[in-house]
Amino acid sequence: MLRRKESAVNNRKKRDLRGANGDSRKAPPCLADELELLHIRNDGLPFEEVKRRALELDERFQAAFERTTLPEQPDYAQIDAFLIRARRRMVDA
């Protein structure tokens, strides 16, 4: 029963990605990722393909990590000040 329900949800999501004339459009990134993960979970890809994809994503992550300009730690004082200002605006509104 669960697989039948999942299949119906997957079919609906795939159908939602088609235009009015039935042409497929590229899925939004989060939905594409979700569909890929469901495909993997349902044994839709051989292990070697899953492993290759995981290594590819790890390489992309490592490259992004090396290029990032983010600080090691967030500026908590700046975050606190922003949150206080935002909450005060909500109260004053």
MOTA-V756568 format. One record per backbone hydrogen bond with DSSP energy under -0.5 kcal/mol. CO is the residue of the C=O (numbers start at 1). NH is the residue of the N-H. E is the energy in kcal/mol with one decimal. If there is no record, write none. Layout:
co:CO nh:NH e:E
co:CO nh:NH e:E
//
This chain:
co:1 nh:5 e:-2.2
co:2 nh:6 e:-2.7
co:3 nh:7 e:-2.6
co:4 nh:8 e:-2.0
co:5 nh:9 e:-2.2
co:6 nh:10 e:-2.9
co:7 nh:11 e:-2.5
co:8 nh:12 e:-2.1
co:9 nh:13 e:-2.5
co:10 nh:14 e:-2.5
co:11 nh:15 e:-2.4
co:12 nh:16 e:-2.3
co:13 nh:17 e:-0.8
co:14 nh:17 e:-0.7
co:15 nh:18 e:-1.6
co:17 nh:25 e:-1.5
co:19 nh:22 e:-1.8
co:23 nh:19 e:-2.6
co:28 nh:32 e:-2.9
co:29 nh:33 e:-2.5
co:30 nh:34 e:-2.1
co:31 nh:35 e:-2.7
co:32 nh:36 e:-2.3
co:33 nh:37 e:-2.6
co:34 nh:38 e:-2.4
co:35 nh:39 e:-2.3
co:36 nh:40 e:-2.2
co:37 nh:41 e:-2.9
co:38 nh:42 e:-2.1
co:39 nh:44 e:-3.0
co:40 nh:43 e:-1.8
co:46 nh:49 e:-0.7
co:46 nh:50 e:-1.9
co:47 nh:51 e:-2.9
co:48 nh:52 e:-2.3
co:49 nh:53 e:-2.4
co:50 nh:54 e:-2.4
co:51 nh:55 e:-2.3
co:52 nh:56 e:-2.2
co:53 nh:57 e:-2.5
co:54 nh:58 e:-2.2
co:55 nh:59 e:-2.2
co:56 nh:60 e:-2.1
co:57 nh:61 e:-2.4
co:58 nh:62 e:-2.8
co:59 nh:63 e:-2.3
co:60 nh:64 e:-2.3
co:61 nh:65 e:-2.7
co:62 nh:66 e:-1.9
co:63 nh:67 e:-1.4
co:64 nh:68 e:-1.2
co:74 nh:76 e:-1.4
co:75 nh:79 e:-2.2
co:76 nh:80 e:-2.9
co:77 nh:81 e:-2.3
co:78 nh:82 e:-2.2
co:79 nh:83 e:-2.6
co:80 nh:84 e:-2.5
co:81 nh:85 e:-2.3
co:82 nh:86 e:-2.7
co:83 nh:87 e:-2.5
co:84 nh:88 e:-2.3
co:85 nh:89 e:-2.2
co:86 nh:90 e:-1.8
co:87 nh:91 e:-2.0
co:88 nh:92 e:-2.6
co:89 nh:93 e:-1.4
//
